[in-house]
Amino acid sequence: MKIERIETFRAAVPLIKPFKTALRTVVTAETIIVKVTCDNGIVGWGEAPPTVVITGDSLRSIESAIQDVIGPFLVHKSLLNFELLFHGLKSILVGNSSAKAAVDMALYDCLAQACKLPLYQFLGGHKNQLETDFTVSVNGPEEMGEDAVSYVKKGFNVLKVKVGKDDIATDIERIREIRNRVGYDIKVRLDANQGWNAKDAIRAIRKMEDSGLEIELVEQPVKADDIDGLKQVTDHVDTLIMADESVFTPKQAFHVLQTRSADLINIKLMKAGGIYQAQIINQLAETCGVECMVGSMIETKLGITAAAHFAASKQNITRYDFDAPLMLAKEIVDGGIQYNNRFITIPNEPGLGIKGINADGGN
């Protein structure tokens, strides 16, 4: 079972509503689709959205990494030696985690198909149903309150609220407005996207705790490289703190875990460089008694399907942030995971269960 060719093409899908965080605003989901064809006719699919403010990867850099470096390394090699291939994929070039992730998930798609197993079963098979949160973009308090109500009416009972773009007082006002609108039966998570410093984060979280706003967790309150600050926040608040941008690699995860700088870790395939490395991060966290979330960038259902298969395969992964496909104005993926509002079902089809991509530029 040898890799015969690796192809890439671009796709772009408008969002229903602009997606706003402390780091960026997205109105169109641009992405690179990867198609891996094996000599036995098996086809695997992958995806890499450009997220330059987080991973540093652009459309052109992803294409170049795959076409000029990763592709020549993998073509004509046997997938039966996949341990060698995944190690090579990690070390063949520095960085470029999104490009690596797209190829990684396509290779896993091929392997699981060859074994006639859904990927989540190939990886561990913990369960085939998940429940996603839904993200409230950072806007004015009134607009965020209205958005929160609309998502709850659609059946979502976990909201991931973006903060960190303005001053702390405004962020607290945002959360208070959402709580006033949706009540306290809805679970609320915050994501500051590195928007605070340690002292401001502690002050803001303590004030929310004292006000009884019942925040489940706060994700990445400080800059990605400020591990000391992350630990300071974790040590001085009761609310759970989750590391996101601070953890790309297993080595970074080990440092956060060793120093007890966070209570939880958010694994994203685009940060980790794919499923192979993501599994190592989760195993490290599980060994330390730390649960993980699996999240995503603004991706189509293709990339989210791969992330969902990984997340569903592991017992230690207990939270899921897979709402991105629900933000898109149209569906370009044929097959993959199935949504019923907040509930996700993974079909028992071999691999990722992707039948094709209905977008200009390839299928």
C-alpha positions in Angstrom: 0.0 0.0 0.0 2.1 2.9 -1.3 1.3 6.5 -1.6 0.9 7.3 -5.3 0.2 11.0 -5.3 -0.6 14.0 -3.0 -2.7 16.8 -4.4 -3.8 20.1 -3.0 -6.5 22.6 -3.9 -8.1 25.7 -2.4 -11.6 26.2 -1.1 -13.4 29.2 0.4 -16.7 29.3 2.1 -18.4 32.5 3.5 -19.4 32.6 7.2 -23.0 33.3 8.1 -21.8 35.9 10.6 -18.3 37.3 11.1 -16.2 35.4 13.6 -14.4 37.8 16.0 -11.8 37.1 18.7 -9.2 39.1 20.5 -6.8 38.1 17.7 -8.7 38.3 14.4 -12.0 38.7 12.5 -12.9 36.1 9.9 -15.7 36.5 7.3 -14.7 33.8 4.9 -13.3 30.3 5.7 -10.3 29.8 3.4 -8.7 26.4 3.4 -6.3 24.0 1.7 -7.8 20.6 0.9 -5.4 17.6 0.6 -6.1 14.5 -1.3 -3.8 11.4 -0.9 -4.2 8.6 -3.4 -2.7 5.2 -2.8 -1.8 2.6 -5.4 -4.6 0.3 -4.2 -7.2 3.0 -5.0 -7.8 4.2 -1.5 -8.2 8.0 -1.2 -7.6 9.9 2.0 -8.6 13.5 2.7 -7.2 16.3 4.8 -7.6 20.0 5.5 -5.5 22.9 6.6 -7.0 26.4 7.2 -4.5 29.3 7.3 -4.4 30.9 10.8 -1.4 33.2 10.6 -2.0 34.9 14.0 -1.9 31.5 15.7 0.1 28.9 13.7 1.9 31.3 11.3 0.6 29.3 8.3 -0.8 31.0 5.2 -2.5 29.5 2.2 0.7 29.8 0.2 3.0 28.4 2.9 0.7 25.4 3.4 0.7 24.7 -0.3 4.4 25.1 -0.6 5.2 22.9 2.4 3.0 20.1 1.0 3.9 20.4 -2.7 7.7 21.1 -2.3 8.7 19.2 0.8 6.1 16.8 2.4 4.8 15.4 -0.9 8.2 14.5 -2.3 9.1 12.9 1.0 6.0 10.7 1.2 5.2 9.7 -2.4 6.1 6.1 -3.3 6.5 5.2 0.4 4.5 2.4 2.0 1.8 3.4 4.4 2.4 0.1 6.2 5.5 1.7 7.6 3.4 4.5 9.1 5.5 5.0 12.3 8.4 5.9 10.1 6.3 8.2 8.0 4.8 10.1 10.9 8.2 10.6 12.5 9.5 11.8 9.1 6.5 14.2 8.7 7.3 15.7 12.1 11.0 16.3 11.3 11.1 16.9 7.6 10.6 20.7 8.1 10.3 23.1 11.0 6.9 24.5 12.0 4.2 24.3 9.3 2.0 22.5 11.7 -1.2 23.0 9.7 0.3 21.6 6.5 1.6 18.6 8.5 -1.9 18.2 10.1 -3.7 18.1 6.8 -1.4 15.3 5.4 -1.4 13.5 8.7 -5.2 13.2 8.8 -5.3 12.1 5.2 -2.8 9.3 5.9 -4.8 8.2 8.9 -7.9 8.2 6.7 -6.1 5.8 4.3 -4.9 3.6 7.1 -8.3 3.2 8.7 -9.9 2.5 5.4 -7.3 -0.2 4.7 -8.3 -1.8 8.0 -12.0 -1.3 7.1 -12.6 0.6 10.4 -13.9 4.1 11.2 -10.9 6.2 12.2 -12.2 6.6 15.8 -12.2 2.8 16.2 -8.8 2.5 14.6 -7.5 5.0 17.2 -9.2 3.6 20.3 -13.0 3.5 19.8 -14.1 5.1 23.0 -17.4 6.4 21.7 -19.1 7.6 18.5 -21.2 10.5 19.8 -20.1 14.0 21.0 -21.6 17.2 22.2 -20.1 20.5 21.0 -20.3 24.0 22.4 -21.1 27.0 20.3 -18.9 30.1 20.2 -20.2 33.7 20.9 -17.9 36.1 19.0 -16.6 39.2 20.8 -18.9 42.1 20.1 -20.8 44.6 22.3 -22.5 43.2 25.4 -26.0 43.6 23.9 -25.2 41.9 20.6 -23.4 39.1 22.5 -26.4 38.6 24.7 -28.7 38.4 21.6 -26.3 35.9 20.0 -26.2 33.8 23.1 -30.0 33.6 23.3 -30.2 32.6 19.6 -27.7 29.7 20.1 -29.5 28.5 23.2 -32.8 28.5 21.3 -31.1 26.3 18.6 -30.4 23.7 21.3 -26.9 24.5 22.5 -26.3 24.3 26.3 -22.6 25.1 26.4 -21.4 28.5 25.2 -17.8 29.4 24.5 -17.7 33.2 24.9 -14.8 35.2 23.4 -13.3 38.0 25.6 -10.0 39.8 25.9 -10.4 42.4 23.1 -11.2 45.4 25.3 -10.9 46.4 29.0 -11.8 44.0 31.8 -14.9 46.0 32.8 -16.4 45.5 29.3 -15.6 41.8 29.4 -17.4 41.4 32.7 -20.3 43.4 31.4 -20.4 41.0 28.4 -20.6 37.9 30.6 -23.2 39.5 33.0 -25.4 40.4 30.0 -25.2 36.8 28.7 -26.0 35.4 32.1 -29.0 37.8 32.4 -30.2 36.6 29.0 -29.7 32.8 29.2 -29.8 32.1 32.9 -27.7 29.7 34.9 -28.7 26.3 33.4 -26.4 27.0 30.4 -22.7 26.3 30.9 -20.4 29.2 30.0 -16.7 29.0 29.1 -14.5 32.0 28.3 -11.7 32.2 25.8 -9.5 35.3 26.1 -7.2 34.3 23.2 -4.2 35.7 25.0 -6.0 39.1 25.5 -5.1 39.6 29.2 -2.0 39.8 31.3 -1.7 37.7 34.5 -2.8 40.4 37.0 -5.7 41.5 34.9 -6.8 37.9 34.3 -6.7 37.2 38.1 -8.6 40.4 38.8 -11.3 39.7 36.1 -11.8 36.0 37.1 -12.0 36.8 40.8 -14.6 39.5 40.2 -16.6 37.0 38.1 -16.3 34.4 40.8 -17.4 36.9 43.5 -20.3 38.0 41.3 -21.5 34.4 41.0 -21.3 34.3 37.2 -20.4 30.6 37.3 -17.7 30.3 34.6 -16.8 26.7 33.9 -13.3 27.5 32.6 -11.1 30.3 31.1 -9.1 29.4 28.1 -5.6 31.0 27.4 -5.9 34.1 29.5 -2.3 35.3 28.8 0.2 35.4 26.0 1.2 32.0 24.6 4.8 32.1 25.8 4.0 33.5 29.3 3.9 30.1 31.1 4.8 31.8 34.4 1.8 34.1 34.0 -0.4 31.2 33.1 0.7 29.4 36.2 0.1 32.5 38.3 -3.5 32.7 37.1 -4.0 29.0 37.6 -2.7 29.2 41.2 -4.7 32.3 42.2 -8.3 31.6 41.0 -10.8 28.8 41.7 -12.0 28.7 38.1 -10.4 26.1 35.8 -7.7 27.5 33.5 -7.1 25.9 30.1 -3.9 26.2 28.0 -4.5 26.6 24.3 -1.9 28.6 22.3 0.7 27.8 24.9 0.6 24.1 23.8 1.5 23.2 20.2 4.0 20.3 20.8 4.3 17.4 23.3 7.4 19.2 24.7 5.3 22.3 25.4 2.6 20.2 26.9 5.1 18.4 29.1 6.4 21.8 30.4 2.9 23.0 31.2 2.0 19.8 32.9 5.3 19.5 34.8 4.9 23.1 36.2 1.1 22.6 36.8 0.6 25.8 34.9 -2.9 24.9 33.7 -5.8 22.7 34.8 -6.8 21.6 31.3 -5.2 21.5 27.8 -6.9 22.3 24.5 -5.5 20.1 21.7 -6.0 21.3 18.1 -4.7 19.2 15.2 -3.6 22.4 13.4 -1.3 23.2 16.3 -0.1 19.7 17.0 0.7 18.9 13.4 -1.9 16.2 13.2 -3.3 13.2 15.0 0.0 11.4 15.7 1.4 14.2 17.8 -2.0 15.0 19.3 -2.2 11.5 20.7 1.1 12.0 22.5 -0.1 15.3 24.1 -3.3 13.6 25.3 -1.3 10.6 26.7 1.0 13.0 28.6 -2.0 14.9 30.0 -3.8 11.7 31.0 -0.7 10.5 32.8 -0.7 13.7 34.9 -4.4 13.5 35.6 -5.3 16.4 33.3 -8.3 16.3 31.0 -8.2 17.6 27.5 -10.5 19.4 25.1 -10.2 19.1 21.4 -10.9 22.3 19.5 -10.5 23.7 16.0 -9.8 26.7 13.9 -12.4 28.0 11.4 -12.5 24.8 9.3 -15.0 23.0 7.1 -16.5 19.7 8.1 -13.5 17.8 6.7 -11.0 19.0 9.3 -13.6 18.8 12.1 -14.4 15.3 11.1 -10.8 14.3 11.6 -10.7 16.1 14.9 -13.9 14.5 16.0 -12.7 11.0 15.2 -9.6 11.7 17.3 -11.6 13.2 20.2 -14.1 10.4 20.2 -11.4 7.7 20.4 -9.9 8.8 23.7 -11.5 8.6 27.2 -9.3 11.5 28.6 -10.8 14.0 26.0 -13.9 15.3 27.8 -14.8 18.6 26.0 -15.4 19.4 22.4 -15.3 22.7 20.4 -16.5 21.6 16.9 -19.0 24.3 15.9 -17.1 25.8 13.0 -19.0 23.9 10.2 -22.2 25.3 11.7 -20.9 28.8 11.1 -20.5 28.3 7.3 -23.0 29.6 4.8 -22.8 26.4 2.7 -21.6 22.8 3.0 -18.9 21.6 0.7 -18.1 18.2 2.3 -19.9 15.1 1.2 -19.9 12.6 4.1 -18.1 12.8 7.5 -19.7 13.6 10.9 -23.4 14.3 11.2 -24.8 17.2 13.2 -28.1 17.3 15.1 -27.8 20.8 16.8 -25.2 20.3 19.5 -24.9 16.6 19.1 -22.4 15.0 16.7 -22.6 11.4 15.5 -19.7 9.7 13.8 -20.9 7.2 11.2 -19.5 3.7 11.1 -17.9 4.1 7.7 -14.2 3.3 7.0 -11.7 6.1 7.6 -13.2 9.6 7.9 -16.2 8.6 5.8 -15.5 11.5 3.3 -17.0 10.8 -0.1 -15.8 14.0 -1.8 -15.4 17.8 -1.7 -17.9 19.9 -3.6 -15.9 23.0 -4.2 -14.3 24.7 -7.1 -10.8 23.5 -7.9 -11.1 19.8 -7.3 -13.1 16.8 -5.9 
